[in-house]
Amino acid sequence: MRRALTSVGPGDGEGRENGNGCGDDRDRSRLWHVTLSVSGRSAPLPEVRRGLEQLAHDHPFLLTSRYAEDHAEIRYWEEARDLHDAAAVALRLWGEHRSSAQLPPWEIVGLEVIDRATYHQRVAEGYGPPPAHPVGVHPY
């Protein structure tokens, strides 16, 4: 059974009571840190870079991407109601932009989706991914 995505309104992502006083947090949006890994047959580096730069232009919340001839990692923030919605959007990202950004025909080989609090906790404790510096598209 396919789960339909719902659009989300602005929210603070902190799980507080909504404006109508009913405290139902199911429809509140939150920020999720997404790391998407793709790989496949080798492609010319300039083409991979150009495709990822176009993806960054098309998907404005893209933080950073790293690439090589046969794989890439894309990191960005996604606003979604829950992890399921954030993961569904992430899993569609590469395929939906493959033609428009002329991305290589690679497959998704990894996905991590964590909430904002977990991301910041990992960074503070020194074992999570460091903040994306510099922002943009870079070779490995």
Residue pairs with C-beta under 8 A, 6 or more apart in sequence:
3 84
3 88
5 85
5 88
5 89
6 27
6 81
6 85
8 27
8 28
8 29
8 79
8 80
8 81
8 85
9 27
9 29
10 29
11 28
11 29
11 30
12 28
13 28
13 29
13 30
13 31
13 116
15 25
15 28
16 25
17 23
18 24
18 25
18 27
18 28
26 81
26 82
27 81
28 81
29 79
29 80
29 81
30 79
30 80
30 81
30 82
30 115
30 116
31 77
31 78
31 79
31 115
31 116
32 77
32 78
32 79
32 80
32 83
32 86
32 113
32 114
32 115
32 116
33 75
33 76
33 77
33 112
33 113
33 114
33 115
33 116
33 118
33 119
33 129
34 74
34 75
34 76
34 77
34 78
34 86
34 90
34 111
34 112
34 113
35 73
35 74
35 75
35 110
35 111
35 112
35 129
36 73
36 74
36 75
36 90
36 93
36 94
36 108
36 110
36 111
37 71
37 72
37 73
37 74
37 108
37 109
37 110
37 111
38 71
38 72
38 73
38 74
38 94
38 104
38 106
38 107
38 108
38 109
39 70
39 71
39 72
39 106
39 107
39 109
40 70
40 71
40 104
40 105
40 106
40 107
41 70
41 104
41 105
41 106
42 69
42 70
43 69
43 70
43 104
44 69
45 67
45 68
45 69
45 139
47 102
47 104
48 67
48 68
48 69
48 72
48 104
49 67
49 137
49 139
50 102
51 101
51 102
51 103
51 104
52 65
52 67
52 72
52 74
52 101
52 103
52 137
53 137
54 97
54 100
54 101
54 102
55 62
55 65
55 74
55 93
55 97
55 101
55 103
56 62
56 65
56 136
56 137
58 97
58 100
58 101
59 76
59 93
59 97
61 76
61 77
61 78
61 79
62 74
62 75
62 76
63 75
63 76
63 77
63 132
63 135
64 74
64 75
64 132
64 134
64 135
64 136
64 137
64 138
65 72
65 73
65 74
65 75
65 136
65 137
65 138
66 72
66 73
66 138
66 139
66 140
67 73
67 137
67 138
67 139
67 140
68 139
68 140
70 106
71 106
71 109
72 106
74 93
75 129
75 132
77 116
78 86
78 89
78 90
78 113
80 86
80 89
83 113
83 115
86 113
87 111
87 113
90 111
90 113
91 108
91 111
94 103
94 106
94 108
97 103
98 105
114 122
119 128
119 129
121 128
122 128
122 129
123 129
123 130
123 131
